[in-house]
Amino acid sequence: MDNKERAYQAWLGYYNSNKKVGKDKRKLVELANEFSRSMGLDTPPAVASLVLGKMGLKNVPGLRSK
């Protein structure tokens, strides 16, 4: 599970910095959650709130923070 959580967070970070995908934060989170389902996760992993803040994703619907 730990590797999948890290992959989810890395996916968020990578595509958040992409100008086309990262522009719409809600769509970014939808795609990230779809990615987590493709890895076999029923619920998207929680990401540290500090990390979400640094990414500019704090309080975006669909993200879980820890």
C-alpha positions in Angstrom: 0.0 0.0 0.0 2.9 2.4 0.8 4.1 2.3 -2.8 0.7 3.0 -4.2 0.3 6.0 -1.9 3.7 7.4 -3.0 2.8 6.8 -6.7 -0.5 8.7 -6.2 1.3 11.6 -4.5 4.0 11.6 -7.3 1.2 11.6 -9.9 -0.4 14.6 -8.3 2.8 16.5 -8.1 3.9 15.7 -11.7 0.5 16.6 -13.3 -0.1 19.6 -11.0 3.1 21.2 -12.5 1.8 20.4 -16.1 0.3 23.6 -17.5 -2.6 21.8 -19.3 -3.6 19.3 -16.7 -2.7 21.3 -13.5 -4.7 24.4 -14.6 -8.0 23.0 -13.4 -7.5 21.6 -9.9 -10.8 19.8 -9.7 -10.2 18.0 -13.0 -6.7 17.2 -11.8 -8.1 15.6 -8.6 -10.7 13.6 -10.7 -7.9 12.2 -12.9 -5.7 11.4 -9.9 -8.5 9.5 -8.2 -9.1 7.6 -11.5 -5.4 6.8 -11.4 -5.7 5.5 -7.9 -8.7 3.3 -8.9 -6.6 1.9 -11.8 -4.0 0.8 -9.2 -6.8 -1.2 -7.4 -7.5 1.2 -4.6 -11.2 1.7 -3.6 -10.4 5.0 -1.8 -7.8 7.5 -2.9 -4.8 7.6 -0.5 -4.6 10.5 2.0 -1.8 13.0 1.4 -0.2 15.1 4.1 -1.9 18.4 4.4 1.5 20.2 4.4 2.2 18.6 1.0 -1.2 19.5 -0.3 -0.6 23.1 0.8 2.7 23.2 -1.0 1.1 21.9 -4.2 -1.7 24.5 -3.9 -4.3 21.7 -3.6 -5.5 22.3 0.0 -9.3 22.2 0.2 -9.8 20.9 -3.3 -12.9 18.5 -3.2 -12.0 14.9 -3.7 -8.6 14.9 -1.9 -8.1 13.3 1.5 -5.6 14.8 3.9 -3.8 13.4 6.9 
